[in-house]
Amino acid sequence: MIVASQLREGMALRIDKQIYKVLEAEFKAGAGQAGGMVKTKLRNASGRMWEPHFRPDEHLEDLELERQTMEFLYRDAGNCVFMNPQNYEQEEIPLTIIGSSEQFLTEGMKVSVEFFNGHPISVVFPPSMEARVVETAPPMHSGQENTWKQARLENGVQIQVPLFIASGETVRIDLKTGRYLERVRGERKKGT
């Protein structure tokens, strides 16, 4: 058991026989006699989102998850298939569990998959990843830093990038928001 004030992103809870993954947890202080509350954003195994509020001292059942590194193989109708590289067992995970970061999966990519009682609960992506820009308008240098243009990445995802980014360049993307973070520069050749 855990008190609601100790909830953190990534934890798993059982509420009314349903298993939920904590996506966000934020403590809001109360005014006067009110003791405050913990605002949360939860997702269950079927992908349904729920945003309950808890009293800070409310007890909740937290769950221990087993984490395995798995390799992404392919997508099929509504699922992604992952393989455990140690025993070659394959696991189909519904897109509803994976969420919007699914669009950044590439063949052979290794991610952590969290299981509870042998059932996948969530796929844990790194905070950011790199991708190559395959199509965008020619680069321009502007005096404004907040000017953006459309770009298509090698995985087909469309994002907004700064005007100075050219086709063929690699960019880093925040997987939580799907937004551009920075340009990835290659190593400079020694002696030049």
MDTraj code that builds the backbone (N, CA, C; nanometers):
import mdtraj as md
import numpy as np

residues = "MET ILE VAL ALA SER GLN LEU ARG GLU GLY MET ALA LEU ARG ILE ASP LYS GLN ILE TYR LYS VAL LEU GLU ALA GLU PHE LYS ALA GLY ALA GLY GLN ALA GLY GLY MET VAL LYS THR LYS LEU ARG ASN ALA SER GLY ARG MET TRP GLU PRO HIS PHE ARG PRO ASP GLU HIS LEU GLU ASP LEU GLU LEU GLU ARG GLN THR MET GLU PHE LEU TYR ARG ASP ALA GLY ASN CYS VAL PHE MET ASN PRO GLN ASN TYR GLU GLN GLU GLU ILE PRO LEU THR ILE ILE GLY SER SER GLU GLN PHE LEU THR GLU GLY MET LYS VAL SER VAL GLU PHE PHE ASN GLY HIS PRO ILE SER VAL VAL PHE PRO PRO SER MET GLU ALA ARG VAL VAL GLU THR ALA PRO PRO MET HIS SER GLY GLN GLU ASN THR TRP LYS GLN ALA ARG LEU GLU ASN GLY VAL GLN ILE GLN VAL PRO LEU PHE ILE ALA SER GLY GLU THR VAL ARG ILE ASP LEU LYS THR GLY ARG TYR LEU GLU ARG VAL ARG GLY GLU ARG LYS LYS GLY THR".split()
xyz = np.array([
    [0.0840, -0.1187, 0.0000],
    [0.0000, 0.0000, 0.0000],
    [0.0885, 0.1251, 0.0000],
    [0.0356, 0.2283, -0.0609],
    [0.1078, 0.3548, -0.0717],
    [0.0062, 0.4668, -0.0492],
    [0.0518, 0.5786, 0.0072],
    [-0.0391, 0.6923, 0.0216],
    [-0.0320, 0.7747, -0.1068],
    [-0.1431, 0.8391, -0.1390],
    [-0.1552, 0.9109, -0.2663],
    [-0.0482, 1.0184, -0.2839],
    [-0.0026, 1.0803, -0.1756],
    [0.0986, 1.1853, -0.1873],
    [0.2328, 1.1308, -0.2365],
    [0.2522, 0.9979, -0.2347],
    [0.3766, 0.9371, -0.2808],
    [0.3682, 0.8875, -0.4258],
    [0.2553, 0.9106, -0.4916],
    [0.2406, 0.8650, -0.6303],
    [0.3384, 0.9369, -0.7216],
    [0.3973, 0.8605, -0.8140],
    [0.4910, 0.9152, -0.9114],
    [0.4607, 0.8557, -1.0487],
    [0.4981, 0.9281, -1.1521],
    [0.4822, 0.8795, -1.2890],
    [0.5522, 0.7448, -1.3041],
    [0.4859, 0.6510, -1.3714],
    [0.5447, 0.5198, -1.3963],
    [0.4992, 0.4113, -1.3011],
    [0.4384, 0.4482, -1.1880],
    [0.3903, 0.3477, -1.0933],
    [0.2668, 0.2776, -1.1491],
    [0.2371, 0.1599, -1.0942],
    [0.1166, 0.0856, -1.1311],
    [0.0308, 0.0673, -1.0062],
    [-0.1006, 0.0821, -1.0234],
    [-0.1960, 0.0720, -0.9127],
    [-0.3078, -0.0249, -0.9485],
    [-0.3681, -0.0842, -0.8439],
    [-0.4905, -0.1612, -0.8646],
    [-0.6022, -0.0873, -0.7916],
    [-0.7051, -0.0450, -0.8676],
    [-0.8205, 0.0260, -0.8121],
    [-0.9449, -0.0435, -0.8645],
    [-1.0296, -0.0902, -0.7738],
    [-1.1527, -0.1615, -0.8117],
    [-1.1249, -0.2738, -0.9116],
    [-1.0260, -0.3566, -0.8818],
    [-0.9876, -0.4731, -0.9623],
    [-0.9337, -0.4382, -1.1014],
    [-0.9122, -0.3097, -1.1302],
    [-0.8532, -0.2647, -1.2559],
    [-0.7078, -0.2241, -1.2304],
    [-0.6207, -0.2514, -1.3266],
    [-0.4801, -0.2122, -1.3140],
    [-0.4584, -0.0858, -1.3958],
    [-0.3984, 0.0148, -1.3320],
    [-0.3743, 0.1447, -1.3953],
    [-0.2267, 0.1791, -1.3880],
    [-0.1795, 0.2446, -1.4909],
    [-0.0439, 0.2988, -1.4951],
    [-0.0543, 0.4484, -1.4681],
    [0.0284, 0.5012, -1.3776],
    [0.0270, 0.6438, -1.3443],
    [0.1054, 0.7192, -1.4519],
    [0.0353, 0.8067, -1.5259],
    [0.1004, 0.8870, -1.6286],
    [0.1447, 1.0214, -1.5726],
    [0.0647, 1.0768, -1.4800],
    [0.0982, 1.2036, -1.4146],
    [0.0425, 1.2013, -1.2731],
    [0.1126, 1.2653, -1.1807],
    [0.0646, 1.2813, -1.0433],
    [0.1168, 1.4156, -0.9922],
    [0.0243, 1.4982, -0.9426],
    [0.0617, 1.6327, -0.8980],
    [-0.0135, 1.6665, -0.7694],
    [0.0608, 1.7094, -0.6665],
    [-0.0006, 1.7483, -0.5401],
    [-0.0447, 1.8934, -0.5483],
    [-0.1694, 1.9199, -0.5136],
    [-0.2243, 2.0562, -0.5090],
    [-0.2544, 2.0892, -0.3629],
    [-0.1901, 2.1927, -0.3127],
    [-0.2115, 2.2333, -0.1740],
    [-0.3510, 2.2915, -0.1571],
    [-0.4102, 2.2647, -0.0417],
    [-0.5433, 2.3170, -0.0118],
    [-0.5345, 2.4519, 0.0567],
    [-0.6421, 2.5275, 0.0513],
    [-0.6485, 2.6583, 0.1179],
    [-0.7209, 2.6426, 0.2512],
    [-0.6718, 2.7098, 0.3523],
    [-0.7378, 2.7084, 0.4828],
    [-0.7400, 2.5690, 0.5437],
    [-0.8597, 2.5206, 0.5779],
    [-0.8759, 2.3905, 0.6423],
    [-0.8615, 2.2729, 0.5453],
    [-0.8740, 2.2983, 0.4165],
    [-0.8656, 2.1904, 0.3176],
    [-0.7237, 2.1342, 0.3149],
    [-0.7136, 2.0036, 0.3080],
    [-0.5833, 1.9372, 0.3134],
    [-0.5153, 1.9215, 0.1794],
    [-0.5767, 1.9683, 0.0754],
    [-0.5177, 1.9551, -0.0567],
    [-0.5639, 1.8272, -0.1240],
    [-0.5090, 1.8016, -0.2433],
    [-0.5441, 1.6806, -0.3178],
    [-0.4306, 1.6437, -0.4113],
    [-0.4349, 1.5194, -0.4571],
    [-0.3389, 1.4709, -0.5546],
    [-0.4148, 1.4480, -0.6843],
    [-0.3827, 1.5277, -0.7871],
    [-0.4442, 1.5126, -0.9196],
    [-0.3614, 1.4112, -0.9968],
    [-0.4291, 1.3165, -1.0593],
    [-0.3568, 1.2143, -1.1343],
    [-0.4159, 1.1968, -1.2733],
    [-0.3351, 1.1390, -1.3597],
    [-0.3809, 1.0943, -1.4912],
    [-0.3382, 0.9486, -1.5002],
    [-0.4364, 0.8588, -1.5146],
    [-0.4115, 0.7148, -1.5169],
    [-0.4599, 0.6551, -1.6486],
    [-0.3980, 0.5419, -1.6879],
    [-0.4425, 0.4690, -1.8069],
    [-0.4498, 0.3215, -1.7714],
    [-0.5624, 0.2560, -1.8069],
    [-0.5728, 0.1132, -1.7794],
    [-0.5236, 0.0323, -1.8987],
    [-0.5271, -0.1009, -1.8879],
    [-0.4717, -0.1889, -1.9910],
    [-0.5453, -0.1788, -2.1240],
    [-0.6703, -0.1341, -2.1223],
    [-0.7434, -0.1205, -2.2490],
    [-0.7220, 0.0176, -2.3115],
    [-0.6409, 0.1026, -2.2465],
    [-0.6090, 0.2341, -2.3011],
    [-0.7004, 0.3453, -2.2531],
    [-0.7999, 0.3120, -2.1682],
    [-0.8925, 0.4137, -2.1191],
    [-0.8209, 0.5059, -2.0209],
    [-0.8387, 0.6365, -2.0421],
    [-0.7778, 0.7372, -1.9552],
    [-0.8754, 0.7742, -1.8445],
    [-0.8213, 0.8029, -1.7265],
    [-0.9017, 0.8410, -1.6109],
    [-0.8200, 0.9434, -1.5330],
    [-0.8854, 1.0514, -1.4878],
    [-0.8147, 1.1567, -1.4139],
    [-0.8772, 1.1772, -1.2759],
    [-0.8575, 1.0809, -1.1848],
    [-0.9151, 1.0948, -1.0506],
    [-0.8318, 1.1865, -0.9612],
    [-0.8966, 1.2354, -0.8567],
    [-0.8300, 1.3130, -0.7517],
    [-0.8353, 1.2309, -0.6241],
    [-0.7259, 1.2315, -0.5478],
    [-0.7189, 1.1561, -0.4223],
    [-0.6810, 1.2501, -0.3090],
    [-0.7250, 1.2160, -0.1882],
    [-0.6753, 1.2864, -0.0694],
    [-0.5295, 1.2465, -0.0507],
    [-0.4430, 1.3361, -0.0049],
    [-0.3006, 1.3030, 0.0084],
    [-0.2735, 1.1823, 0.0984],
    [-0.3592, 1.1593, 0.1990],
    [-0.3369, 1.0476, 0.2920],
    [-0.4148, 0.9212, 0.2535],
    [-0.4806, 0.9209, 0.1387],
    [-0.5585, 0.8052, 0.0942],
    [-0.4642, 0.6908, 0.0551],
    [-0.4961, 0.5692, 0.1033],
    [-0.4137, 0.4520, 0.0749],
    [-0.4579, 0.3855, -0.0552],
    [-0.3579, 0.3529, -0.1391],
    [-0.3829, 0.2877, -0.2678],
    [-0.2931, 0.1646, -0.2785],
    [-0.3377, 0.0658, -0.3555],
    [-0.2594, -0.0559, -0.3725],
    [-0.1634, -0.0386, -0.4903],
    [-0.0320, -0.0331, -0.4589],
    [0.0667, -0.0237, -0.5661],
    [0.1141, -0.1644, -0.6020],
    [0.1564, -0.1823, -0.7255],
    [0.1925, -0.3139, -0.7774],
    [0.3382, -0.3175, -0.8209],
    [0.4024, -0.4316, -0.7993],
    [0.5379, -0.4537, -0.8476],
    [0.5291, -0.5043, -0.9908],
    [0.5980, -0.4392, -1.0811],
    [0.5974, -0.4793, -1.2208],
    [0.7290, -0.5460, -1.2564],
    [0.7211, -0.6430, -1.3470],
    [0.8407, -0.7067, -1.3999],
    [0.8758, -0.6337, -1.5294],
    [1.0005, -0.5956, -1.5442],
    [1.0435, -0.5205, -1.6629],
    [1.1379, -0.6070, -1.7459],
    [1.1067, -0.6183, -1.8763],
    [1.1901, -0.6953, -1.9682],
    [1.2275, -0.6080, -2.0872],
    [1.3534, -0.6183, -2.1301],
    [1.3940, -0.5497, -2.2518],
    [1.3511, -0.6363, -2.3687],
    [1.2745, -0.5774, -2.4611],
    [1.2245, -0.6510, -2.5761],
    [1.2557, -0.5742, -2.7037],
    [1.2590, -0.6473, -2.8138],
    [1.2913, -0.5898, -2.9443],
    [1.1642, -0.5798, -3.0284],
    [1.1417, -0.4610, -3.0869],
    [1.0243, -0.4417, -3.1718],
    [1.0465, -0.5133, -3.3044],
    [0.9456, -0.5940, -3.3454],
    [0.9544, -0.6674, -3.4715],
    [0.8707, -0.6026, -3.5813],
    [0.7381, -0.5914, -3.5584],
    [0.6489, -0.5381, -3.6619],
    [0.5140, -0.5008, -3.6027],
    [0.4325, -0.4319, -3.6858],
    [0.2961, -0.3946, -3.6519],
    [0.2016, -0.4826, -3.7313],
    [0.0860, -0.5131, -3.6713],
    [-0.0226, -0.5716, -3.7490],
    [-0.1502, -0.5007, -3.7046],
    [-0.2645, -0.5492, -3.7415],
    [-0.3917, -0.4797, -3.7147],
    [-0.4124, -0.4554, -3.5650],
    [-0.3808, -0.3345, -3.5212],
    [-0.4074, -0.2956, -3.3825],
    [-0.3064, -0.3407, -3.2795],
    [-0.1990, -0.4092, -3.3208],
    [-0.0986, -0.4585, -3.2259],
    [0.0415, -0.4296, -3.2763],
    [0.1352, -0.4322, -3.1832],
    [0.2765, -0.4325, -3.2154],
    [0.3335, -0.5614, -3.1581],
    [0.4228, -0.6241, -3.2319],
    [0.4807, -0.7511, -3.1887],
    [0.6250, -0.7257, -3.1447],
    [0.6544, -0.7719, -3.0233],
    [0.7873, -0.7589, -2.9642],
    [0.8424, -0.8979, -2.9365],
    [0.9762, -0.9097, -2.9341],
    [1.0402, -1.0374, -2.9062],
    [1.1374, -1.0213, -2.7905],
    [1.1370, -1.1200, -2.7012],
    [1.2345, -1.1252, -2.5937],
    [1.3626, -1.1837, -2.6530],
    [1.4745, -1.1070, -2.6588],
    [1.5958, -1.1568, -2.7242],
    [1.6629, -1.2732, -2.6504],
    [1.6279, -1.2983, -2.5232],
    [1.6879, -1.4087, -2.4486],
    [1.6247, -1.5434, -2.4863],
    [1.4905, -1.5473, -2.4958],
    [1.4247, -1.6753, -2.5211],
    [1.3446, -1.6775, -2.6517],
    [1.3481, -1.5683, -2.7266],
    [1.2822, -1.5552, -2.8572],
    [1.1292, -1.5649, -2.8512],
    [1.0710, -1.5553, -2.7316],
    [0.9256, -1.5535, -2.7201],
    [0.8736, -1.4198, -2.7707],
    [0.7594, -1.4260, -2.8413],
    [0.7008, -1.3044, -2.8951],
    [0.5773, -1.2657, -2.8156],
    [0.5535, -1.1352, -2.8076],
    [0.4407, -1.0806, -2.7325],
    [0.3702, -0.9767, -2.8181],
    [0.2391, -0.9954, -2.8378],
    [0.1588, -0.8946, -2.9089],
    [0.1071, -0.7957, -2.8052],
    [0.1321, -0.6680, -2.8290],
    [0.0879, -0.5640, -2.7360],
    [-0.0032, -0.4685, -2.8123],
    [-0.1266, -0.4499, -2.7620],
    [-0.2206, -0.3598, -2.8312],
    [-0.1686, -0.2159, -2.8361],
    [-0.2014, -0.1466, -2.9455],
    [-0.1611, -0.0072, -2.9615],
    [-0.2148, 0.0804, -2.8491],
    [-0.3299, 0.0441, -2.7921],
    [-0.3884, 0.1240, -2.6832],
    [-0.2964, 0.1258, -2.5610],
    [-0.2211, 0.0196, -2.5393],
    [-0.1266, 0.0156, -2.4266],
    [-0.0026, 0.0989, -2.4596],
    [0.0416, 0.0954, -2.5843],
    [0.1657, 0.1639, -2.6228],
    [0.1476, 0.3148, -2.6272],
    [0.0341, 0.3621, -2.6761],
    [0.0087, 0.5051, -2.6821],
    [0.0656, 0.5692, -2.8076],
    [0.0709, 0.7019, -2.8074],
    [0.1098, 0.7775, -2.9270],
    [0.2567, 0.7604, -2.9642],
    [0.3407, 0.7157, -2.8719],
    [0.4830, 0.6957, -2.9041],
    [0.5041, 0.5802, -3.0005],
    [0.4005, 0.5002, -3.0262],
    [0.4080, 0.3870, -3.1188],
    [0.4610, 0.4297, -3.2547],
    [0.4272, 0.5499, -3.2982],
    [0.4694, 0.5963, -3.4304],
    [0.6211, 0.6091, -3.4437],
    [0.6929, 0.6104, -3.3310],
    [0.8381, 0.6235, -3.3351],
    [0.9103, 0.4888, -3.3266],
    [0.8359, 0.3773, -3.3175],
    [0.8981, 0.2456, -3.3140],
    [0.9585, 0.2139, -3.4505],
    [1.0811, 0.1624, -3.4489],
    [1.1460, 0.1188, -3.5711],
    [1.1898, -0.0263, -3.5530],
    [1.1931, -0.1004, -3.6618],
    [1.2283, -0.2415, -3.6563],
    [1.3641, -0.2597, -3.5887],
    [1.3689, -0.3502, -3.4903],
    [1.4929, -0.3779, -3.4180],
    [1.5146, -0.2904, -3.2959],
    [1.4293, -0.1898, -3.2752],
    [1.4437, -0.0994, -3.1600],
    [1.4168, -0.1765, -3.0304],
    [1.5027, -0.1547, -2.9304],
    [1.4851, -0.2209, -2.8014],
    [1.4203, -0.1236, -2.7028],
    [1.3141, -0.1704, -2.6362],
    [1.2439, -0.0915, -2.5352],
    [1.2138, -0.1820, -2.4166],
    [1.1827, -0.1214, -2.3025],
    [1.1427, -0.1976, -2.1849],
    [0.9916, -0.2161, -2.1876],
    [0.9484, -0.3386, -2.1612],
    [0.8057, -0.3696, -2.1519],
    [0.7798, -0.4117, -2.0082],
    [0.6775, -0.3509, -1.9459],
    [0.6431, -0.3828, -1.8077],
    [0.5270, -0.4816, -1.8053],
    [0.5433, -0.5876, -1.7236],
    [0.4439, -0.6932, -1.7119],
    [0.3935, -0.7023, -1.5686],
    [0.2667, -0.7393, -1.5533],
    [0.2096, -0.7739, -1.4235],
    [0.1366, -0.9063, -1.4417],
    [0.1766, -1.0074, -1.3635],
    [0.1204, -1.1431, -1.3743],
    [0.1266, -1.1952, -1.5179],
    [0.2354, -1.1687, -1.5870],
    [0.2549, -1.2199, -1.7219],
    [0.1848, -1.1434, -1.8323],
    [0.1119, -1.0367, -1.7988],
    [0.0407, -0.9577, -1.8987],
    [0.1101, -0.8225, -1.9155],
    [0.1309, -0.7774, -2.0409],
    [0.1959, -0.6467, -2.0608],
    [0.1057, -0.5331, -2.0134],
    [0.1645, -0.4403, -1.9393],
    [0.0930, -0.3243, -1.8851],
    [0.1323, -0.1975, -1.9602],
    [0.2615, -0.1861, -1.9947],
    [0.3065, -0.0657, -2.0636],
    [0.4392, -0.0893, -2.1333],
    [0.4693, -0.0017, -2.2282],
    [0.5971, -0.0001, -2.2979],
    [0.6655, 0.1298, -2.2578],
    [0.7891, 0.1190, -2.2092],
    [0.8631, 0.2351, -2.1602],
    [0.9616, 0.2803, -2.2684],
    [0.9372, 0.3989, -2.3208],
    [1.0235, 0.4566, -2.4237],
    [1.1275, 0.5466, -2.3585],
    [1.2411, 0.5688, -2.4268],
    [1.3355, 0.6684, -2.3765],
    [1.2701, 0.8065, -2.3849],
    [1.3180, 0.9050, -2.3091],
    [1.2560, 1.0377, -2.3125],
    [1.2628, 1.1039, -2.4499],
    [1.3690, 1.0739, -2.5261],
    [1.3821, 1.1336, -2.6597],
    [1.4465, 1.0323, -2.7528],
    [1.4327, 1.0587, -2.8827],
    [1.4985, 0.9743, -2.9809],
    [1.5396, 1.0583, -3.1009],
    [1.6281, 1.0012, -3.1824],
    [1.6763, 1.0705, -3.3006],
    [1.6088, 1.0134, -3.4249],
    [1.5817, 1.0999, -3.5219],
    [1.5240, 1.0582, -3.6493],
    [1.5749, 1.1507, -3.7588],
    [1.5841, 1.0967, -3.8801],
    [1.6336, 1.1738, -3.9933],
    [1.5175, 1.2415, -4.0646],
    [1.5372, 1.3673, -4.1033],
    [1.4380, 1.4431, -4.1792],
    [1.4531, 1.4011, -4.3256],
    [1.3436, 1.3521, -4.3866],
    [1.3524, 1.3101, -4.5273],
    [1.2921, 1.4127, -4.6214],
    [1.2054, 1.5001, -4.5694],
    [1.1442, 1.5995, -4.6578],
    [1.1064, 1.7238, -4.5785],
    [1.1541, 1.8379, -4.6259],
    [1.1174, 1.9666, -4.5680],
    [1.1546, 2.0755, -4.6685],
    [1.1061, 2.1945, -4.6451],
    [1.1402, 2.3083, -4.7317],
    [1.2898, 2.3383, -4.7185],
    [1.3511, 2.4022, -4.8198],
    [1.4935, 2.4359, -4.8108],
    [1.5214, 2.5211, -4.6861],
    [1.6406, 2.5037, -4.6279],
    [1.6715, 2.5788, -4.5056],
    [1.6829, 2.7287, -4.5320],
    [1.6384, 2.8037, -4.4333],
    [1.6505, 2.9496, -4.4380],
    [1.7023, 2.9953, -4.3025],
    [1.7768, 3.1021, -4.3044],
    [1.8243, 3.1583, -4.1787],
    [1.7453, 3.2849, -4.1537],
    [1.6786, 3.2838, -4.0405],
    [1.5894, 3.3946, -4.0078],
    [1.6360, 3.4583, -3.8778],
    [1.6050, 3.5840, -3.8616],
    [1.6373, 3.6537, -3.7378],
    [1.5475, 3.6097, -3.6228],
    [1.4385, 3.5439, -3.6555],
    [1.3463, 3.5000, -3.5519],
    [1.3769, 3.3544, -3.5158],
    [1.3832, 3.3269, -3.3862],
    [1.4121, 3.1910, -3.3410],
    [1.2862, 3.1068, -3.3283],
    [1.1702, 3.1676, -3.3324],
    [1.0472, 3.0914, -3.3092],
    [0.9686, 3.0681, -3.4382],
    [1.0370, 3.0659, -3.5534],
    [0.9711, 3.0417, -3.6806],
    [0.9910, 2.8952, -3.7182],
    [0.8816, 2.8279, -3.7564],
    [0.8853, 2.6839, -3.7784],
    [0.8329, 2.6481, -3.9164],
    [0.8663, 2.5279, -3.9623],
    [0.8149, 2.4743, -4.0885],
    [0.7863, 2.3255, -4.0702],
    [0.7090, 2.2705, -4.1617],
    [0.6696, 2.1299, -4.1583],
    [0.7843, 2.0428, -4.2086],
    [0.8032, 1.9254, -4.1455],
    [0.9046, 1.8300, -4.1912],
    [0.8506, 1.6886, -4.1743],
    [0.8899, 1.6006, -4.2681],
    [0.8504, 1.4601, -4.2584],
    [0.9744, 1.3802, -4.2223],
    [0.9609, 1.2957, -4.1171],
    [1.0724, 1.2142, -4.0705],
    [1.0752, 1.0816, -4.1452],
    [1.1853, 1.0063, -4.1290],
    [1.2025, 0.8788, -4.1983],
    [1.0945, 0.7770, -4.1624],
    [1.0292, 0.7922, -4.0465],
    [0.9220, 0.7001, -4.0075],
    [0.7846, 0.7496, -4.0526],
    [0.7806, 0.8590, -4.1303],
    [0.6551, 0.9113, -4.1827],
    [0.5868, 1.0135, -4.0936],
    [0.6381, 1.0350, -3.9735],
    [0.5781, 1.1300, -3.8794],
    [0.6053, 1.2723, -3.9266],
    [0.5034, 1.3583, -3.9184],
    [0.5172, 1.5006, -3.9532],
    [0.5362, 1.5790, -3.8241],
    [0.6383, 1.6630, -3.8207],
    [0.6617, 1.7498, -3.7044],
    [0.6969, 1.8897, -3.7531],
    [0.6989, 1.9830, -3.6612],
    [0.7441, 2.1191, -3.6883],
    [0.8907, 2.1294, -3.6476],
    [0.9730, 2.1881, -3.7365],
    [1.1153, 2.2076, -3.7092],
    [1.1511, 2.3532, -3.7381],
    [1.2618, 2.4035, -3.6817],
    [1.3050, 2.5402, -3.7122],
    [1.3417, 2.5548, -3.8606],
    [1.3404, 2.6774, -3.9102],
    [1.3666, 2.7049, -4.0512],
    [1.5053, 2.6606, -4.0984],
    [1.6044, 2.6528, -4.0086],
    [1.7410, 2.6204, -4.0511],
    [1.7637, 2.4705, -4.0743],
    [1.6675, 2.3853, -4.0427],
    [1.6829, 2.2399, -4.0612],
    [1.6655, 2.2049, -4.2101],
    [1.7551, 2.1203, -4.2623],
    [1.7503, 2.0784, -4.4029],
    [1.7170, 1.9297, -4.4123],
    [1.6690, 1.8870, -4.5270],
    [1.6460, 1.7439, -4.5517],
    [1.7779, 1.6696, -4.5339],
    [1.7708, 1.5504, -4.4774],
    [1.8904, 1.4699, -4.4550],
    [1.9524, 1.4888, -4.3177],
    [1.9125, 1.5938, -4.2453],
    [1.9671, 1.6163, -4.1117],
    [1.8953, 1.5284, -4.0102],
    [1.9615, 1.5032, -3.8993],
    [1.9038, 1.4244, -3.7908],
    [1.8615, 1.5191, -3.6795],
    [1.7418, 1.4962, -3.6267],
    [1.6893, 1.5792, -3.5183],
    [1.6528, 1.4911, -3.3994],
    [1.6495, 1.5510, -3.2818],
    [1.6079, 1.4815, -3.1591],
    [1.4665, 1.5255, -3.1268],
    [1.3799, 1.4278, -3.0946],
    [1.2379, 1.4539, -3.0678],
    [1.2036, 1.4102, -2.9260],
    [1.1240, 1.4910, -2.8573],
    [1.0705, 1.4561, -2.7259],
    [0.9555, 1.3582, -2.7497],
    [0.9672, 1.2348, -2.7010],
    [0.8651, 1.1338, -2.7296],
    [0.7354, 1.1569, -2.6534],
    [0.7407, 1.2269, -2.5434],
    [0.6179, 1.2534, -2.4681],
    [0.5276, 1.3516, -2.5428],
    [0.5884, 1.4528, -2.6037],
    [0.5103, 1.5560, -2.6724],
    [0.5134, 1.5417, -2.8244],
    [0.6110, 1.4676, -2.8769],
    [0.6265, 1.4548, -3.0212],
    [0.6843, 1.5795, -3.0850],
    [0.7525, 1.6627, -3.0077],
    [0.8062, 1.7892, -3.0581],
    [0.9570, 1.7853, -3.0767],
    [1.0025, 1.8697, -3.1683],
    [1.1451, 1.8890, -3.1968],
    [1.2150, 1.9420, -3.0711],
    [1.3343, 1.8845, -3.0411],
    [1.4155, 1.9350, -2.9303],
    [1.5405, 2.0074, -2.9800],
    [1.6140, 1.9396, -3.0695],
    [1.7389, 1.9984, -3.1180],
    [1.7896, 1.9245, -3.2412],
    [1.8834, 1.9879, -3.3095],
    [1.9502, 1.9245, -3.4231],
    [2.0628, 1.8391, -3.3665],
    [2.0826, 1.7197, -3.4235],
    [2.1916, 1.6315, -3.3815],
    [2.3054, 1.6522, -3.4794],
    [2.4155, 1.6980, -3.4267],
    [2.5313, 1.7243, -3.5124],
    [2.6231, 1.6028, -3.5122],
    [2.6747, 1.5667, -3.6297],
    [2.7691, 1.4555, -3.6408],
    [2.9045, 1.4954, -3.5852],
    [2.9881, 1.3962, -3.5607],
    [3.1235, 1.4270, -3.5113],
    [3.2019, 1.4999, -3.6180],
    [3.2777, 1.5999, -3.5767],
    [3.3608, 1.6732, -3.6718],
    [3.4864, 1.5901, -3.7031],
    [3.5273, 1.5977, -3.8288],
    [3.6463, 1.5242, -3.8695],
    [3.7679, 1.5895, -3.8063],
    [3.8599, 1.5049, -3.7554],
    [3.9810, 1.5571, -3.6941],
    [4.0745, 1.6094, -3.8020],
    [4.1432, 1.7177, -3.7724],
    [4.2397, 1.7747, -3.8637],
    [4.1804, 1.8736, -3.9642],
    [4.0495, 1.9006, -3.9560],
    [3.9916, 1.9951, -4.0513],
    [3.9503, 2.1207, -3.9804],
])
top = md.Topology()
chain = top.add_chain()
for i, resn in enumerate(residues, 1):
    res = top.add_residue(resn, chain, resSeq=i)
    for name in ("N", "CA", "C"):
        top.add_atom(name, md.element.get_by_symbol(name[0]), res)
traj = md.Trajectory(xyz[None], top)
